[in-house]
Amino acid sequence: KGALLVSNVQVTELITEGEGKHRRVIGVRCHDDEVYAKLVVIAEGSNTLLLEQAGLTGPTDPKTMAVGVKEVYKLKKEDLENRLMLAIYQI
């Protein structure tokens, strides 16, 4: 029991077996290497190229997609208070 998590590897193809509704993913091909498993988690996000290539889904409609961006940076306490105008409200 357990799991194998491999990062920074490009999966080039899903390996499937069976036909029709009994078709299932049994492994992945990473260029010249193949990895087989009882359970394969496909976590390609909004980029469904592997699923499309395997015929398991159709193209994603761009109208159903959204993009979010978040930036985090550190400020000095004084700078933060000035930006939020907190000093004005202190009694």
Backbone as JSON, one array per atom type, in Angstrom:
{
  "sequence": "KGALLVSNVQVTELITEGEGKHRRVIGVRCHDDEVYAKLVVIAEGSNTLLLEQAGLTGPTDPKTMAVGVKEVYKLKKEDLENRLMLAIYQI",
  "N": [[0.83, -1.18, 0.0], [0.3, 2.33, -0.41], [1.6, 5.25, -2.07], [2.95, 6.64, -5.07], [4.41, 9.57, -5.8], [5.34, 11.59, -8.34], [7.12, 14.33, -9.34], [7.77, 17.15, -11.52], [7.86, 15.88, -13.99], [7.06, 15.24, -17.31], [4.11, 14.01, -18.46], [3.35, 12.24, -21.3], [1.42, 10.7, -22.45], [-1.61, 8.92, -21.76], [-2.04, 5.63, -20.61], [-4.28, 3.24, -21.53], [-6.83, 0.69, -21.04], [-9.29, -1.63, -22.22], [-12.63, -1.08, -23.57], [-15.05, 1.34, -24.7], [-17.48, 2.14, -22.21], [-16.14, 0.69, -20.35], [-13.55, 1.32, -20.48], [-10.44, 2.24, -19.05], [-7.89, 4.11, -17.3], [-4.69, 2.88, -16.93], [-2.1, 3.51, -16.53], [0.74, 5.71, -17.17], [2.6, 7.31, -19.78], [5.79, 8.59, -20.02], [7.53, 10.12, -22.05], [9.95, 7.97, -22.93], [9.56, 6.22, -20.84], [7.38, 4.14, -18.86], [4.78, 4.03, -16.46], [2.85, 2.06, -14.41], [-0.27, 1.61, -12.67], [-2.74, 0.78, -10.14], [-4.48, 2.78, -9.61], [-4.75, 5.88, -11.12], [-4.16, 9.25, -10.79], [-5.23, 12.0, -12.42], [-4.16, 15.11, -12.7], [-4.28, 17.54, -14.26], [-5.4, 20.01, -14.27], [-6.94, 22.88, -15.73], [-5.99, 22.45, -18.21], [-6.69, 20.18, -20.42], [-5.4, 18.39, -22.13], [-4.26, 15.75, -22.09], [-6.47, 14.18, -21.31], [-8.2, 14.73, -23.45], [-6.66, 13.71, -25.56], [-6.73, 11.01, -24.96], [-9.34, 10.53, -25.47], [-11.21, 10.8, -23.46], [-12.53, 13.05, -22.71], [-14.01, 16.05, -24.09], [-12.96, 19.06, -25.86], [-12.24, 21.92, -23.77], [-14.48, 24.54, -23.08], [-13.61, 27.81, -23.57], [-15.14, 29.87, -22.48], [-16.01, 28.97, -20.07], [-13.96, 29.16, -18.33], [-11.75, 30.67, -15.9], [-9.36, 33.04, -14.66], [-7.2, 33.58, -12.0], [-5.22, 35.77, -10.05], [-2.76, 36.25, -7.62], [-0.86, 38.25, -5.5], [1.63, 38.42, -3.1], [3.25, 40.34, -0.73], [5.65, 41.73, 1.55], [5.24, 44.35, 3.89], [6.49, 47.14, 5.74], [5.36, 47.97, 9.05], [4.66, 50.69, 9.35], [4.36, 51.53, 6.68], [2.21, 49.93, 5.89], [0.19, 50.87, 7.6], [0.02, 53.52, 6.67], [-0.85, 53.11, 4.0], [-3.36, 51.97, 4.45], [-4.49, 53.95, 5.81], [-4.6, 53.97, 8.59], [-3.57, 55.45, 10.67], [-5.04, 57.78, 10.8], [-7.37, 57.1, 12.12], [-6.68, 56.49, 14.68], [-6.92, 57.03, 18.18]],
  "CA": [[0.0, 0.0, 0.0], [1.03, 3.59, -0.48], [1.47, 5.99, -3.31], [4.16, 7.17, -5.68], [4.2, 10.91, -6.34], [6.48, 11.99, -9.14], [6.94, 15.71, -9.79], [8.68, 17.65, -12.55], [7.93, 14.91, -15.08], [6.01, 15.5, -18.28], [3.38, 12.85, -18.95], [3.07, 12.47, -22.71], [0.28, 9.91, -22.9], [-2.26, 8.03, -20.79], [-2.12, 4.24, -21.07], [-5.62, 2.77, -21.19], [-7.23, -0.65, -21.47], [-10.74, -1.78, -22.3], [-13.35, -0.36, -24.63], [-16.31, 1.99, -24.34], [-17.63, 2.57, -20.82], [-15.25, -0.11, -19.51], [-12.18, 1.8, -20.7], [-9.88, 2.87, -17.86], [-6.47, 4.47, -17.34], [-3.91, 1.94, -16.12], [-0.74, 4.0, -16.38], [1.12, 6.89, -17.94], [3.86, 7.25, -20.53], [6.6, 9.8, -19.86], [8.49, 9.95, -23.15], [10.3, 6.55, -23.14], [9.26, 5.44, -19.63], [5.98, 3.87, -18.55], [4.48, 3.74, -15.06], [1.52, 1.46, -14.31], [-0.82, 1.67, -11.32], [-4.14, 0.41, -9.99], [-5.21, 4.05, -9.62], [-3.99, 7.0, -11.67], [-4.8, 10.55, -10.55], [-4.89, 12.94, -13.48], [-4.34, 16.44, -12.11], [-3.75, 18.49, -15.22], [-6.09, 21.29, -14.13], [-7.79, 23.31, -16.84], [-5.37, 21.99, -19.44], [-7.17, 18.8, -20.52], [-4.83, 17.79, -23.34], [-4.12, 14.3, -21.94], [-7.81, 13.58, -21.34], [-8.69, 14.84, -24.82], [-5.87, 12.79, -26.38], [-7.2, 9.65, -24.66], [-10.75, 10.43, -25.83], [-12.0, 10.72, -22.24], [-13.3, 14.3, -22.6], [-13.91, 16.92, -25.25], [-12.25, 20.31, -25.58], [-12.81, 22.8, -22.77], [-15.02, 25.79, -23.61], [-12.93, 28.93, -22.91], [-16.1, 30.72, -21.76], [-16.24, 28.41, -18.73], [-12.7, 29.24, -17.6], [-11.42, 31.93, -15.23], [-7.97, 33.13, -14.23], [-7.03, 34.38, -10.79], [-3.83, 36.12, -9.76], [-2.57, 36.74, -6.26], [0.52, 38.66, -5.22], [1.84, 38.62, -1.67], [4.54, 40.95, -0.41], [5.75, 42.19, 2.93], [5.38, 45.79, 4.1], [6.77, 47.59, 7.1], [4.14, 48.34, 9.76], [4.33, 52.09, 9.05], [3.87, 51.6, 5.3], [0.88, 49.34, 5.86], [-0.73, 51.82, 8.25], [-0.17, 54.66, 5.76], [-1.67, 52.68, 2.86], [-4.73, 51.73, 4.91], [-4.87, 55.18, 6.51], [-4.96, 53.59, 9.96], [-3.13, 56.5, 11.61], [-6.1, 58.78, 10.88], [-8.43, 56.65, 13.01], [-6.18, 56.21, 16.03], [-7.29, 58.06, 19.17]],
  "C": [[0.88, 1.24, 0.0], [0.83, 4.23, -1.82], [2.84, 6.43, -3.79], [3.8, 8.51, -6.29], [5.47, 11.32, -7.06], [6.22, 13.39, -9.65], [8.0, 16.06, -10.82], [8.91, 16.63, -13.67], [6.77, 15.2, -16.03], [5.39, 14.19, -18.75], [2.98, 13.15, -20.39], [1.85, 11.72, -23.21], [-0.3, 9.11, -21.74], [-2.32, 6.64, -21.4], [-3.47, 3.7, -20.6], [-5.79, 1.32, -21.61], [-8.75, -0.7, -21.47], [-11.33, -0.91, -23.4], [-14.61, 0.28, -24.06], [-16.35, 2.43, -22.89], [-16.76, 1.77, -19.87], [-13.78, 0.29, -19.69], [-11.68, 2.51, -19.46], [-8.4, 3.14, -18.05], [-5.73, 3.54, -16.4], [-2.47, 2.39, -15.91], [-0.51, 5.25, -17.21], [2.44, 6.64, -18.65], [4.52, 8.62, -20.38], [7.76, 9.67, -20.84], [8.79, 8.46, -23.32], [9.96, 5.66, -21.95], [7.75, 5.25, -19.48], [5.84, 3.53, -17.08], [3.04, 3.24, -15.01], [1.05, 1.5, -12.86], [-2.27, 1.2, -11.32], [-5.03, 1.65, -10.07], [-4.3, 5.15, -10.13], [-4.78, 8.28, -11.42], [-4.31, 11.51, -11.62], [-5.2, 14.33, -12.96], [-3.77, 17.49, -13.05], [-4.5, 19.82, -15.22], [-6.95, 21.62, -15.33], [-7.23, 22.89, -18.19], [-5.68, 20.51, -19.61], [-6.6, 18.06, -21.73], [-4.71, 16.27, -23.24], [-5.48, 13.61, -22.0], [-8.41, 13.63, -22.74], [-7.99, 13.83, -25.72], [-6.35, 11.34, -26.18], [-8.67, 9.46, -25.02], [-11.67, 10.34, -24.62], [-12.8, 11.99, -21.97], [-13.15, 15.07, -23.9], [-13.15, 18.17, -24.89], [-12.99, 21.17, -24.56], [-13.28, 24.09, -23.43], [-14.35, 26.95, -22.87], [-13.87, 29.83, -22.11], [-16.36, 30.22, -20.34], [-15.0, 28.51, -17.85], [-12.54, 30.62, -16.95], [-9.96, 31.88, -14.8], [-7.91, 34.02, -13.0], [-5.55, 34.6, -10.53], [-3.75, 36.67, -8.35], [-1.1, 37.09, -6.09], [0.61, 38.95, -3.72], [3.21, 39.26, -1.47], [4.49, 41.55, 0.98], [5.95, 43.7, 2.97], [5.79, 46.04, 5.55], [5.46, 48.04, 7.73], [3.71, 49.76, 9.4], [3.75, 52.23, 7.64], [2.45, 51.04, 5.19], [-0.16, 50.28, 6.47], [-1.0, 53.02, 7.36], [-1.08, 54.28, 4.58], [-3.12, 52.5, 3.25], [-5.29, 52.91, 5.68], [-5.31, 54.88, 7.95], [-4.6, 54.68, 10.96], [-4.22, 57.55, 11.8], [-7.13, 58.41, 11.95], [-7.95, 56.33, 14.42], [-6.52, 57.37, 16.97], [-6.23, 58.12, 20.25]]
}
